Each structure stands twice: as structure tokens, then as C-alpha cells.
Amino acid sequence: MKQGDLVRFKQPFAPIVTSPQFYSFGVVIDVVSEGLSTEVLVYLRDLDGETIYVDETGAQAIYSFQMDEIECMGDRPSD
């Protein structure tokens, strides 16, 4: 898994607990390993795979997932 890869979340993810909006895909920003733990940092992408989630401040929010919470779909399609 590398930067730019498209990943699918094994469980839909809501960036805001009270939001009805769920995400099933992300784009890898980085893979971070510390000891036996590996986390994958991603930007959330919507169902069409084109729009990256931005938070209420307009920033592209970064989220962290464990390797067993995602599956790699390979290189992301070009924008």
C-alpha cells in the first residue's frame, strides 16, 4: 500500500457522529508503522470516488485506520 492508493473501508465511516453521511472509500496519504502497529492515513472520498471530504473549516480532514479496517483497491483513478 502506498500514497495515492484507493482503499475501501470494511465498515462505513462517518466523520461526524451525528451526520447521516457515510464514507466507504479513502485515498492513502501515508502509511505509518510504530512497533507492531501500522496505521494508514487517508482522505475520505465519496461514493462516486471523486470528491474528497472537507471538514467544517474547509480543510481536507485526515483520518487514521488500522490495516485490518481497510482493503487496498490499488492505484486511484486519475482525476
N, C-alpha and C positions, 0 to 999 in steps of 0.2 A: 504494500500500500504506500502511495506517495502523494505528494502535493498535487492537487488538481484532480485526483480520482473522485469519481462519483460513488457514494455509499448509500445503502438502504438501511434504515433503522429497523430492527426486528420488532419493535413496538413503536407505534406512532408517538410523536413527541410534541408537546405543547410548550412553547417558550414562556407563556404566561398561564399560570394555573387556571385562571378564570376564563381564558379565551376558548372559543369554540374552534379556533384554527389549529389544526394539527399538521405536522410535517413528517414525511416518510423518507426524505432524501436529504443528503448534505454533500458538500464539496470539501475534501480534505485540505486543510491549511497546513497541518503539521502532525507528525507522529512523535509523541514524547514518551520515552521509557525511563523509568526510575526503579532500579532493583528488578523485581519480578513483575511490576505493574507497567502496563502500556496503555496510554490514553491517546485518542485520536481527536484532534481539534478540528471542528468543521464550521462552515457557514451553512445555515439551513436553506434548503431550496424547496419551492412549492411543487405541487403535483405535476405541473407542466415541465418542471425541470429547468426553467429559465429564470425565474425571479428569485433573487436571494433575499431572505428575510432581513428587514431593518427594524431596530427597536424604536421606542417612542422618541428617542433623541435624533433619529435618522442615521445612526451608526449601524454598520453590518456587525451584528452581535456574533460572538464566537462561543460555541458550546463544546463541551468535552464529553466523550463517550468512551467506555471501555471496549476493547476489541471484541468481546463476546456479545456486545449490544448491536453490532453493525455487521453488514456484509459488503464487501467491495464489489462494485459493478464495473470497475475498470476506468479507463480514461473517460473524462467527461466530454460530451459532445461540444464542438466549438460553438461559441456564442455568435 
